[in-house]
């Protein structure tokens, strides 16, 4: 799979409707939570993407009965878990390929008193520490060991005990993992400085439907009363807000008329308004977003006339996953903008490819880039490039679709990790993307 590339013929306007896939980041948490009960759990709107499919394979290996109902719905039942597999080389090899495997630790630790994990892989976007997860587990009473020889983490606990904890950073996966461990712990756990992203809210709602007692959902202060067992439930995953943002950016950049259906508009936070700051027109009709074709979009300045800055922040701030998309879209806007990527340290390194395509960008340092919009006076030109991480990959795909000539994007496995069948879905709207051997 890793030796495929996209050949993209740029300069075509797209039109039609796109339905966003289920949210990748929510799916990785929700799928891990099936380990918390013996009962059957039904999950709908599961995205068919590499990272999610790998996690489902891990669950199968652990002995979870997995039944695919249709394209995006599954049932899971974790009534007989094979803990031997958990310590096997096979498990460690698969778990290493996907960052989301860290989410299995909370459920396994709280239900089976132990958990193993290899150092996970995933995006090359700087150091993403797992300390928050392990500190949380230790506060709940787990012992923690890191085996340097095998590069594996081990956690053990007879019975987790609730406590008060102040998270050392606002980590979405860290919060989710500790919440899953705490729901079956003894007593009350209070988590302050908890992440409150829609993904975490969805996980908490699902756990409450299974019989957990979590208060404060949607805030940064969660109170969890431990229960002895959880039951089954049916849960539907939200539409992927990153994909929705990507489609808005794509429409603007290629001057296309696109409608995004079933967009979960109430869960998008400041994302629509952030695109509006770039001068992009959006019409929200019910749960659909219509992006009309626009010749020129002009970046707003601040009220005092100074240059607009867009930066990422924990929810309800702007998700860091859309920074790459916004940066690409700004390259053809009228006006200038400072993009400040605060939360990860090497996510902006893909801008050298955009500069090669003719964009006017000054990379100030690893966190900040100034974009001087070309206002469509000159088109970007097609080049050969490689995708360093999921979001940069799609940003480069958007740039290539708007460019003159043909671009080649290598390492598209990074795109497939997070976007379901993206080439076919965009080709159906008039794009010209070919999947070829690299």
C-alpha positions as CSV (number, residue, x, y, z in Angstrom):
1,X,0.0,0.0,0.0
2,X,2.8,2.4,0.9
3,X,4.3,2.4,-2.7
4,X,1.3,4.2,-4.3
5,X,1.2,7.8,-5.5
6,X,-1.5,10.2,-6.7
7,X,-1.1,11.8,-10.1
8,X,-3.2,15.0,-10.0
9,X,-4.2,17.0,-13.0
10,X,-4.9,20.5,-11.6
11,X,-7.1,23.4,-12.7
12,X,-10.5,21.6,-12.8
13,X,-13.5,23.1,-11.0
14,X,-15.5,20.6,-9.0
15,X,-19.2,20.6,-8.3
16,X,-21.6,18.4,-6.3
17,X,-22.2,17.0,-2.8
18,X,-19.8,15.3,-0.4
19,X,-20.8,13.4,2.7
20,X,-18.1,13.5,5.4
21,X,-16.9,10.2,6.8
22,X,-17.1,9.3,10.5
23,X,-14.6,11.1,12.7
24,X,-11.3,9.2,12.8
25,X,-10.2,10.6,16.2
26,X,-13.6,9.7,17.8
27,X,-13.6,6.2,16.2
28,X,-10.2,5.3,17.8
29,X,-11.6,6.1,21.3
30,X,-15.1,4.6,20.8
31,X,-13.6,1.3,19.4
32,X,-11.3,1.0,22.4
33,X,-14.3,1.4,24.8
34,X,-15.9,-1.9,23.5
35,X,-13.3,-3.7,25.8
36,X,-15.1,-2.3,28.9
37,X,-18.1,-4.7,28.8
38,X,-19.0,-8.4,28.1
39,X,-22.1,-7.1,26.3
40,X,-22.6,-6.5,22.6
41,X,-22.0,-2.9,21.4
42,X,-23.2,-1.6,18.0
43,X,-21.2,1.3,16.4
44,X,-22.4,3.2,13.4
45,X,-20.7,5.6,11.0
46,X,-17.3,3.9,11.4
47,X,-14.8,5.3,8.8
48,X,-13.2,2.8,6.4
49,X,-9.6,4.1,6.8
50,X,-6.3,2.5,7.5
51,X,-5.8,3.6,11.2
52,X,-9.4,2.4,12.1
53,X,-9.1,-0.9,10.3
54,X,-5.8,-1.6,12.0
55,X,-7.4,-1.0,15.4
56,X,-10.3,-3.3,14.5
57,X,-7.7,-6.0,13.6
58,X,-6.1,-5.5,17.0
59,X,-9.5,-6.0,18.7
60,X,-10.1,-9.2,16.7
61,X,-6.6,-10.5,17.7
62,X,-7.5,-9.8,21.4
63,X,-10.5,-12.1,20.9
64,X,-13.3,-9.5,20.4
65,X,-16.1,-10.9,18.3
66,X,-16.4,-8.4,15.4
67,X,-19.4,-8.5,13.0
68,X,-19.7,-6.1,10.1
69,X,-23.3,-5.2,9.6
70,X,-22.9,-2.9,6.5
71,X,-20.4,-0.4,5.0
72,X,-20.0,1.6,8.2
73,X,-21.7,-0.4,11.0
74,X,-20.3,-3.1,13.3
75,X,-21.1,-5.0,16.4
76,X,-18.4,-5.8,18.9
77,X,-18.5,-8.2,21.9
78,X,-15.5,-8.5,24.3
79,X,-16.7,-11.4,26.4
80,X,-13.5,-13.6,26.0
81,X,-10.3,-11.6,25.8
82,X,-7.1,-13.5,24.9
83,X,-4.6,-11.9,27.2
84,X,-1.8,-14.1,25.8
85,X,-2.1,-12.4,22.4
86,X,-1.8,-9.1,24.3
87,X,1.8,-9.9,25.1
88,X,2.7,-11.5,21.8
89,X,5.1,-10.2,19.1
90,X,2.2,-10.2,16.6
91,X,0.2,-7.8,18.8
92,X,3.2,-5.5,19.4
93,X,4.0,-5.4,15.7
94,X,0.5,-4.3,14.7
95,X,0.1,-1.9,17.7
96,X,3.3,-0.2,16.8
97,X,1.9,0.9,13.4
98,X,-1.0,2.9,14.9
99,X,-0.9,5.6,17.4
100,X,-4.5,4.9,18.4
101,X,-3.5,1.6,20.0
102,X,-2.5,3.6,23.1
103,X,-6.3,4.0,23.7
104,X,-6.6,0.2,24.5
105,X,-4.5,0.7,27.7
106,X,-7.2,2.3,29.9
107,X,-9.9,-0.2,29.2
108,X,-7.5,-3.3,29.5
109,X,-5.9,-2.0,32.6
110,X,-9.2,-1.3,34.4
111,X,-10.8,-4.5,33.4
112,X,-8.0,-7.0,33.3
113,X,-5.5,-5.4,35.7
114,X,-2.7,-5.2,33.1
115,X,-1.8,-3.6,29.8
116,X,1.2,-3.7,27.4
117,X,2.1,-1.2,24.6
118,X,4.9,-0.8,22.2
119,X,6.1,2.7,21.5
120,X,3.5,3.8,18.9
121,X,4.1,5.2,15.4
122,X,1.8,7.5,13.6
123,X,2.4,11.0,12.3
124,X,5.8,12.7,12.0
125,X,4.7,16.0,13.6
126,X,7.2,16.3,16.4
127,X,7.2,14.7,19.8
128,X,3.8,13.6,21.1
129,X,4.4,12.5,24.6
130,X,2.4,9.8,26.3
131,X,3.3,11.0,29.8
132,X,-0.2,12.4,30.4
133,X,-1.7,8.9,29.9
134,X,0.8,7.2,32.2
135,X,0.7,9.9,34.9
136,X,-3.1,9.5,35.0
137,X,-2.9,5.7,35.3
138,X,-0.3,6.0,38.1
139,X,-2.6,8.4,40.0
140,X,-5.3,5.8,39.8
141,X,-2.9,3.3,41.4
142,X,-1.3,1.6,38.5
143,X,2.4,0.6,38.5
144,X,4.3,1.6,35.3
145,X,7.4,0.1,33.7
146,X,9.2,0.9,30.5
147,X,11.4,-1.8,29.0
148,X,14.1,-0.1,27.1
149,X,15.4,-3.3,25.5
150,X,12.0,-4.1,23.9
151,X,10.8,-0.5,23.7
152,X,7.5,-1.5,25.4
153,X,5.4,-0.1,28.2
154,X,3.8,-2.2,30.9
155,X,1.1,-1.2,33.3
156,X,-0.4,-3.3,36.2
157,X,-3.0,-2.7,38.9
158,X,-5.0,-4.9,41.2
159,X,-7.9,-2.5,41.4
160,X,-7.8,1.1,40.3
161,X,-8.9,3.7,42.9
162,X,-10.5,7.0,42.1
163,X,-8.7,10.2,43.0
164,X,-8.5,13.9,42.2
165,X,-6.1,14.7,39.3
166,X,-5.0,17.8,37.5
167,X,-4.0,16.8,34.0
168,X,-0.5,18.1,33.1
169,X,-1.7,19.0,29.6
170,X,-5.0,19.2,27.8
171,X,-4.6,15.9,25.9
172,X,-7.6,14.5,24.1
173,X,-6.4,10.9,24.0
174,X,-4.9,11.3,27.5
175,X,-8.3,12.4,28.9
176,X,-10.2,9.7,27.0
177,X,-7.8,7.0,28.2
178,X,-8.0,8.1,31.9
179,X,-11.8,8.4,31.7
180,X,-12.1,4.8,30.4
181,X,-9.9,3.6,33.2
182,X,-11.8,5.6,35.8
183,X,-15.3,4.4,34.9
184,X,-14.7,1.0,36.5
185,X,-12.3,2.2,39.3
186,X,-13.3,2.2,42.9
187,X,-14.7,5.5,44.2
188,X,-14.8,8.9,42.6
189,X,-12.3,10.3,40.1
190,X,-12.2,14.0,39.4
191,X,-10.3,15.1,36.3
192,X,-9.5,18.9,36.1
193,X,-7.9,20.4,32.9
194,X,-9.7,17.7,31.0
195,X,-9.9,18.0,27.2
196,X,-13.5,18.8,26.2
197,X,-13.3,18.1,22.4
198,X,-16.5,16.7,20.8
199,X,-14.7,13.3,20.6
200,X,-14.3,13.2,24.4
201,X,-17.9,14.3,24.8
202,X,-19.1,11.6,22.5
203,X,-17.0,9.0,24.4
204,X,-18.5,10.1,27.8
205,X,-22.1,10.0,26.3
206,X,-21.5,6.5,25.1
207,X,-20.0,5.4,28.5
208,X,-23.0,6.9,30.3
209,X,-25.3,5.0,28.0
210,X,-23.4,1.9,29.0
211,X,-24.1,2.7,32.7
212,X,-21.1,4.8,33.7
213,X,-21.6,7.9,35.9
214,X,-19.7,10.8,34.4
215,X,-20.7,14.4,35.2
216,X,-19.4,17.6,33.6
217,X,-19.4,16.3,30.0
218,X,-18.4,19.2,27.7
219,X,-16.4,21.0,30.4
220,X,-12.8,20.8,31.6
221,X,-13.9,19.3,35.0
222,X,-15.1,15.7,34.8
223,X,-16.4,13.8,37.9
224,X,-16.6,10.0,37.5
225,X,-18.2,7.7,40.0
226,X,-16.8,4.3,39.5
227,X,-19.3,1.4,38.8
228,X,-18.6,-2.3,38.9
229,X,-19.9,-3.3,35.4
230,X,-20.9,-1.7,32.2
231,X,-23.5,-2.9,29.6
232,X,-24.0,-2.7,25.9
233,X,-25.2,0.2,23.8
234,X,-25.6,1.6,20.3
235,X,-23.4,4.6,19.3
236,X,-23.1,6.7,16.2
237,X,-19.8,8.4,15.4
238,X,-20.0,12.2,14.5
239,X,-19.0,13.4,11.0
240,X,-15.3,14.1,10.8
241,X,-14.8,17.9,11.3
242,X,-11.3,17.8,9.8
243,X,-12.7,16.3,6.6
244,X,-15.4,19.0,6.6
245,X,-12.8,21.7,7.0
246,X,-10.7,20.1,4.2
247,X,-13.7,20.1,1.9
248,X,-14.5,23.8,2.6
249,X,-10.8,24.6,1.9
250,X,-10.9,22.5,-1.3
251,X,-14.0,24.3,-2.6
252,X,-12.5,27.8,-2.0
253,X,-9.1,26.9,-3.5
254,X,-10.5,25.3,-6.7
255,X,-13.4,27.8,-7.1
256,X,-15.9,25.0,-6.8
257,X,-19.5,24.8,-5.8
258,X,-19.7,22.1,-3.2
259,X,-22.4,21.1,-0.7
260,X,-21.3,19.1,2.4
261,X,-24.2,17.1,3.7
262,X,-24.9,15.8,7.2
263,X,-22.0,17.9,8.5
264,X,-22.9,17.8,12.3
265,X,-22.9,21.6,12.2
266,X,-23.7,22.0,15.9
267,X,-20.4,20.2,16.7
268,X,-18.1,22.3,14.5
269,X,-17.3,25.0,17.0
270,X,-15.4,27.9,15.5
271,X,-14.4,26.1,12.3
272,X,-16.9,27.7,10.0
273,X,-16.2,31.2,11.3
274,X,-12.4,30.6,10.9
275,X,-12.9,29.9,7.2
276,X,-15.2,33.0,7.0
277,X,-12.2,35.1,8.3
278,X,-10.4,34.1,5.1
279,X,-13.3,35.6,3.1
280,X,-14.9,32.2,2.2
281,X,-18.6,32.3,1.9
282,X,-20.5,29.5,3.7
283,X,-24.2,29.0,3.7
284,X,-25.5,26.7,6.4
285,X,-28.9,25.1,5.6
286,X,-30.1,22.7,8.3
287,X,-27.2,20.2,8.7
288,X,-25.6,20.9,5.3
289,X,-22.9,23.5,4.4
290,X,-23.0,25.0,0.9
291,X,-19.8,26.6,-0.3
292,X,-20.6,28.6,-3.4
293,X,-18.0,29.0,-6.2
294,X,-16.0,32.2,-5.5
295,X,-13.6,34.1,-7.8
296,X,-11.7,35.8,-5.0
297,X,-11.9,35.6,-1.3
298,X,-10.3,38.3,0.9
299,X,-8.7,37.7,4.2
300,X,-10.2,40.0,6.9
301,X,-7.9,42.1,9.0
302,X,-8.3,42.7,12.8
303,X,-10.5,45.7,13.7
304,X,-7.5,47.9,14.2
305,X,-6.3,47.0,10.7
306,X,-3.4,44.7,11.8
307,X,-2.8,41.4,9.9
308,X,-5.0,38.5,10.9
309,X,-3.4,35.8,13.0
310,X,-4.9,32.3,13.1
311,X,-3.6,29.9,15.7
312,X,-4.6,26.5,17.1
313,X,-5.7,25.9,20.7
314,X,-7.4,23.1,22.7
315,X,-11.2,23.0,22.2
316,X,-13.2,25.1,21.9
317,X,-10.3,26.8,20.2
318,X,-9.3,25.8,16.6
319,X,-8.2,22.2,16.1
320,X,-4.5,22.0,15.1
321,X,-5.5,19.5,12.4
322,X,-6.9,22.3,10.2
323,X,-3.9,24.6,10.3
324,X,-2.3,23.0,7.3
325,X,-5.6,23.3,5.3
326,X,-6.1,27.0,6.3
327,X,-2.5,27.7,5.3
328,X,-2.9,26.3,1.8
329,X,-6.2,28.1,1.3
330,X,-4.6,31.4,2.3
331,X,-2.0,31.1,-0.6
332,X,-4.7,32.1,-3.2
333,X,-6.5,34.6,-1.0
334,X,-6.4,38.4,-1.3
335,X,-4.4,39.7,1.6
336,X,-1.9,38.3,4.1
337,X,-2.1,36.2,7.3
338,X,0.1,34.8,10.0
339,X,-0.5,31.2,10.7
340,X,0.7,30.1,14.2
341,X,0.9,26.4,14.8
342,X,1.3,26.3,18.6
343,X,0.6,22.7,19.6
344,X,3.0,20.7,17.4
345,X,6.5,21.5,16.3
346,X,7.1,20.3,12.8
347,X,3.7,20.5,11.1
348,X,4.6,23.5,9.0
349,X,7.6,21.9,7.3
350,X,5.5,21.0,4.3
351,X,5.4,24.6,3.2
352,X,8.6,24.2,1.3
353,X,6.6,22.2,-1.2
354,X,4.0,25.0,-1.5
355,X,6.9,27.5,-2.1
356,X,8.2,25.2,-4.9
357,X,4.7,25.4,-6.4
358,X,4.9,29.2,-6.4
359,X,3.2,30.2,-3.2
360,X,4.5,33.2,-1.3
361,X,5.2,32.0,2.2
362,X,7.8,33.1,4.8
363,X,8.5,30.3,7.3
364,X,9.4,32.4,10.3
365,X,10.3,29.4,12.5
366,X,9.0,25.9,13.1
367,X,5.7,27.3,14.5
368,X,4.9,30.3,12.4
369,X,4.4,31.0,8.7
370,X,3.4,34.3,7.0
371,X,1.3,33.7,3.9
372,X,1.1,36.5,1.3
373,X,-2.0,35.7,-0.8
374,X,-1.5,35.5,-4.6
375,X,-5.2,36.6,-5.2
376,X,-5.3,34.1,-8.1
377,X,-3.0,36.5,-10.2
378,X,-0.7,33.5,-10.6
379,X,-1.7,29.9,-10.4
380,X,0.3,27.4,-8.3
381,X,2.2,25.0,-10.6
382,X,2.3,21.2,-10.4
383,X,5.4,19.5,-8.9
384,X,6.4,16.1,-7.5
385,X,6.2,16.0,-3.7
386,X,5.7,13.6,-0.7
387,X,3.2,13.7,2.1
388,X,4.8,13.9,5.6
389,X,1.6,13.5,7.6
390,X,-2.2,13.0,7.1
391,X,-3.3,16.6,7.2
392,X,-0.3,18.0,5.2
393,X,-1.0,15.2,2.6
394,X,-4.6,16.5,2.0
395,X,-3.4,20.1,2.0
396,X,-0.9,19.2,-0.7
397,X,-3.7,17.4,-2.6
398,X,-5.8,20.6,-2.4
399,X,-2.9,22.6,-3.7
400,X,-2.3,20.2,-6.5
401,X,-6.0,20.3,-7.6
402,X,-5.8,24.1,-7.8
403,X,-2.5,24.1,-9.6
404,X,-1.7,24.3,-13.3
405,X,-0.3,21.1,-14.8
406,X,0.2,17.7,-13.2
407,X,1.4,17.0,-9.7
408,X,2.7,13.8,-8.2
409,X,2.1,13.1,-4.5
410,X,4.1,10.3,-3.1
411,X,3.7,8.5,0.3
412,X,-0.1,8.7,0.0
413,X,-0.5,5.9,2.6
414,X,-0.4,9.0,5.0
415,X,-3.5,10.3,3.3
416,X,-5.2,6.8,3.3
417,X,-4.7,6.6,7.1
418,X,-7.2,9.4,7.6
419,X,-9.3,9.9,4.5
420,X,-11.6,7.2,3.1
421,X,-11.4,6.6,-0.6
422,X,-10.6,10.3,-1.1
423,X,-9.5,10.0,-4.8
424,X,-12.8,8.3,-5.9
425,X,-15.0,10.7,-3.9
426,X,-13.3,13.8,-5.4
427,X,-13.2,12.3,-9.0
428,X,-17.0,11.9,-8.8
429,X,-17.2,15.7,-8.5
430,X,-14.9,16.3,-11.5
431,X,-11.4,16.1,-10.0
432,X,-8.7,14.2,-12.0
433,X,-6.8,12.1,-9.5
434,X,-5.1,8.8,-10.6
435,X,-3.7,6.3,-8.1
436,X,-0.5,4.9,-9.6
437,X,2.5,2.8,-8.5
438,X,5.1,5.2,-7.1
